[in-house]
Amino acid sequence: IYIFDRFGKLLKQISPTSEGWDGTFNGQPMISDDYWFRVNYTEPDGLGTQREFVGHFTLKR
């Protein structure tokens, strides 16, 4: 999972086993704003089909 700010700057890359994003960048809390994410994954169809899911969320403080 990749998290970006509204300008497209990569803020965090999260692995499937991580605890998630704590809303910070370089140790500093990010402001309440909209952020985007991209998830790349492999379908469990036995064919190795690659998919991408893109969306956004609002961080509220």
C-alpha positions as CSV (number, residue, x, y, z in Angstrom):
1,I,0.0,0.0,0.0
2,Y,1.3,3.4,-1.0
3,I,0.0,6.6,0.6
4,F,0.4,10.0,-1.2
5,D,-0.4,13.6,-0.3
6,R,-2.6,15.6,-2.6
7,F,0.4,16.7,-4.7
8,G,1.4,13.1,-5.4
9,K,4.3,12.9,-3.0
10,L,4.8,9.4,-1.6
11,L,4.5,9.6,2.2
12,K,4.5,6.0,3.3
13,Q,4.8,2.5,1.9
14,I,3.0,-0.1,4.0
15,S,3.6,-3.9,3.8
16,P,0.6,-6.3,4.3
17,T,2.0,-7.3,7.7
18,S,2.6,-3.8,9.1
19,E,0.5,-2.0,11.6
20,G,-0.6,0.7,9.2
21,W,0.1,4.4,8.9
22,D,0.2,6.6,12.0
23,G,-0.5,9.8,10.0
24,T,3.1,11.1,10.2
25,F,5.8,11.9,7.7
26,N,9.4,12.1,8.9
27,G,8.1,12.0,12.4
28,Q,5.9,15.0,12.0
29,P,2.1,14.7,12.2
30,M,0.4,15.5,8.8
31,I,-2.4,18.0,8.7
32,S,-6.1,17.2,8.4
33,D,-6.4,16.8,4.6
34,D,-7.2,14.4,1.8
35,Y,-4.7,11.7,1.0
36,W,-4.6,9.1,-1.7
37,F,-3.6,5.5,-1.7
38,R,-2.7,2.8,-4.2
39,V,-2.8,-0.9,-3.5
40,N,-1.2,-3.4,-5.8
41,Y,-2.1,-7.0,-5.2
42,T,-2.3,-10.5,-6.8
43,E,-5.7,-12.1,-7.2
44,P,-6.0,-15.5,-5.5
45,D,-7.2,-17.0,-8.8
46,G,-4.2,-19.3,-9.3
47,L,-3.3,-17.3,-12.5
48,G,-1.2,-14.6,-10.8
49,T,-3.5,-11.8,-12.1
50,Q,-2.2,-8.5,-10.9
51,R,-4.6,-5.8,-9.8
52,E,-4.4,-2.2,-8.7
53,F,-6.9,-0.3,-6.4
54,V,-6.7,3.4,-6.0
55,G,-8.7,5.6,-3.7
56,H,-8.6,8.5,-1.2
57,F,-9.4,9.2,2.4
58,T,-9.5,12.2,4.7
59,L,-7.2,12.4,7.7
60,K,-8.9,14.1,10.6
61,R,-7.1,15.3,13.7
